[in-house]
Amino acid sequence: MHGMSGRKTADRAAPRSGPWVSRKYKDQRDRPVELLLQFQTMISGIEHVAVACPEPKRLAEWYVNLLGFAVVYDSGRTLIVQAPNGSMIEITTSEGERPAQGMKLPGLRHLALAVDDFDAEYARLRAAGVQFLDEPQQAKGVRVVYFADPEGNYLHLIQRQSPL
């Protein structure tokens, strides 16, 4: 096989072993490109994220009562709440003062909460007294709106027309 340079290039055969991942995307000229990547890790995903706050039980109750999560672990100092889709948030007892938070400051920016019916969930949360940081936005088949939990952690509702 000859590449664009005219030099002979090796045929690309499918990998025979190892953890391989195929990634498909479009280049700058909208041409399909597929990368075949090999990883040395066996990480399968993110099991949970963690937030620290002065009163973990109170924050966990907010996630349960307002967002429909369930408490799946409670040690007294740490609770884990689980969303209906299985994703989890660990809420643990904080120490010290909370640093400043902003959308562009270093650190965790937000947690995105997937919804099937954006308008209905937005209306339900507004009626429950949630203060949104902005108005809903839509671009390229994605709808989002930002708000904060009682401890000031940024969250946003998201509904994608098509999964990534």
C-alpha positions, -999 to +999 in steps of 0.1 A: +000+000+000+013+034-008+006+065+013+001+100+001+039+106+001+044+077-024+063+057+002+052+022+010+032+020+042+022-011+062-013-024+060-031-018+092-044-050+106-068-054+135-050-057+168-045-092+181-042-085+219-043-059+246-070-034+256-078-015+224-103+014+220-116+027+187-123+064+185-142+079+155-144+116+148-144+140+118-113+160+108-113+198+100-126+190+065-155+168+078-138+136+067-142+105+089-112+095+109-108+065+131-080+061+157-071+028+172-056+033+206-041+008+230-042+015+267-021-002+294-048+004+320-079-016+328-100+014+341-136+008+331-150+042+342-156+067+370-172+049+400-181+081+419-171+117+425-167+131+460-177+164+476-169+176+511-192+197+532-198+206+569-231+186+571-230+156+547-263+142+559-282+174+551-267+176+516-274+139+510-310+145+520-312+173+494-300+150+466-325+123+478-355+146+483-351+169+453-332+149+427-343+114+433-310+099+444-309+071+471-285+068+500-265+035+494-239+040+521-238+059+554-209+058+579-220+088+598-192+110+585-196+099+548-226+091+527-229+079+492-259+088+471-268+071+439-287+084+409-313+062+392-288+055+364-262+041+390-238+071+391-228+081+426-216+110+447-197+105+479-205+133+504-180+135+532-174+157+562-152+187+553-124+203+572-115+240+570-130+268+549-143+264+514-121+281+488-137+305+462-156+288+434-162+300+399-170+285+366-135+291+353-114+287+385-092+256+388-108+225+401-140+206+395-163+228+375-197+211+378-216+178+378-239+173+348-272+156+356-288+139+326-325+142+320-349+127+295-374+156+296-355+189+300-385+212+301-404+191+327-374+188+350-365+225+347-401+234+356-402+210+385-369+223+400-380+259+396-413+251+414-393+235+442-374+268+447-341+260+429-323+292+420-308+288+385-275+307+377-287+315+341-314+307+316-315+274+297-292+273+267-293+252+236-266+245+210-259+217+186-286+194+200-276+199+237-297+217+263-282+229+296-290+251+326-268+257+356-277+258+393-261+250+427-267+226+455-272+240+490-234+239+496-227+259+464-215+230+442-223+237+406-247+213+388-263+215+355-292+197+338-283+183+304-302+167+277-284+156+245-303+150+213-277+123+204-252+107+228-215+115+224 
